């Protein structure tokens, strides 16, 4: 059990680093959207993301759970972009 928890801790640390990088990038995208007067929500882009996730996870038993995590990330990214000035 201890080894698995240590592994999860390591994975969580990596996820945090990647999420920070992702949110830094979405912030920059938000700045561009503001400058170019583009909407925060881009239905086409979101559909592309979900299609790509579905393809990548097609044989994964946890597909639905992972997609739910990405839904949360995407929603948080949109909220973050709404605060960009």
C-alpha positions as CSV (number, residue, x, y, z in Angstrom):
1,X,0.0,0.0,0.0
2,X,2.8,2.4,0.9
3,X,4.5,2.0,-2.5
4,X,1.2,2.7,-4.3
5,X,0.6,5.8,-2.3
6,X,4.1,7.0,-2.9
7,X,3.6,6.4,-6.6
8,X,0.3,8.4,-6.5
9,X,2.1,11.3,-4.7
10,X,4.7,11.3,-7.5
11,X,2.1,11.3,-10.2
12,X,0.2,14.1,-8.4
13,X,3.3,16.2,-8.3
14,X,3.8,15.7,-12.1
15,X,0.1,16.5,-12.7
16,X,0.4,19.8,-10.8
17,X,3.4,20.9,-12.8
18,X,1.5,20.1,-16.0
19,X,-1.7,21.8,-14.9
20,X,0.3,24.9,-14.0
21,X,1.8,24.9,-17.5
22,X,-1.6,24.3,-19.0
23,X,-3.2,27.2,-17.1
24,X,-0.3,29.5,-18.0
25,X,-0.9,28.7,-21.6
26,X,-4.7,29.1,-21.4
27,X,-4.1,32.5,-19.7
28,X,-2.0,33.6,-22.7
29,X,-4.8,32.3,-25.0
30,X,-7.2,34.4,-23.0
31,X,-5.1,37.5,-23.5
32,X,-5.1,36.9,-27.3
33,X,-8.9,36.3,-27.3
34,X,-9.4,39.6,-25.4
35,X,-7.1,41.6,-27.8
36,X,-8.8,40.1,-30.8
37,X,-12.3,40.3,-29.3
38,X,-12.8,36.6,-29.7
39,X,-15.3,34.6,-27.5
40,X,-14.0,32.5,-24.6
41,X,-16.1,29.5,-25.6
42,X,-15.1,27.8,-28.9
43,X,-17.4,24.9,-29.5
44,X,-15.4,23.6,-32.4
45,X,-12.2,23.5,-30.3
46,X,-13.9,21.8,-27.4
47,X,-15.4,19.1,-29.7
48,X,-11.9,18.5,-31.1
49,X,-10.5,18.0,-27.6
50,X,-13.2,15.6,-26.6
51,X,-12.9,13.6,-29.9
52,X,-9.1,13.4,-29.4
53,X,-9.6,12.2,-25.8
54,X,-12.2,9.6,-26.9
55,X,-9.7,8.3,-29.5
56,X,-6.8,8.2,-27.0
57,X,-8.9,6.5,-24.4
58,X,-10.9,4.2,-26.6
59,X,-9.7,1.0,-24.9
60,X,-9.4,2.4,-21.4
61,X,-11.9,1.2,-18.8
62,X,-11.6,4.5,-17.0
63,X,-12.4,6.6,-20.1
64,X,-15.5,8.2,-18.6
65,X,-13.7,9.2,-15.4
66,X,-10.8,10.7,-17.3
67,X,-13.0,12.7,-19.6
68,X,-14.9,14.0,-16.6
69,X,-11.6,15.3,-15.2
70,X,-10.9,17.0,-18.5
71,X,-14.4,18.6,-18.5
72,X,-13.5,20.2,-15.2
73,X,-10.1,21.4,-16.5
74,X,-11.7,22.9,-19.6
75,X,-14.5,24.6,-17.5
76,X,-11.9,26.0,-15.1
77,X,-9.8,27.2,-18.1
78,X,-12.8,29.1,-19.5
79,X,-13.4,30.7,-16.1
80,X,-9.8,31.6,-15.8
81,X,-9.9,33.2,-19.3
82,X,-13.0,35.2,-18.3
83,X,-10.9,37.0,-15.7
84,X,-8.1,38.0,-18.1
85,X,-7.9,41.8,-18.6
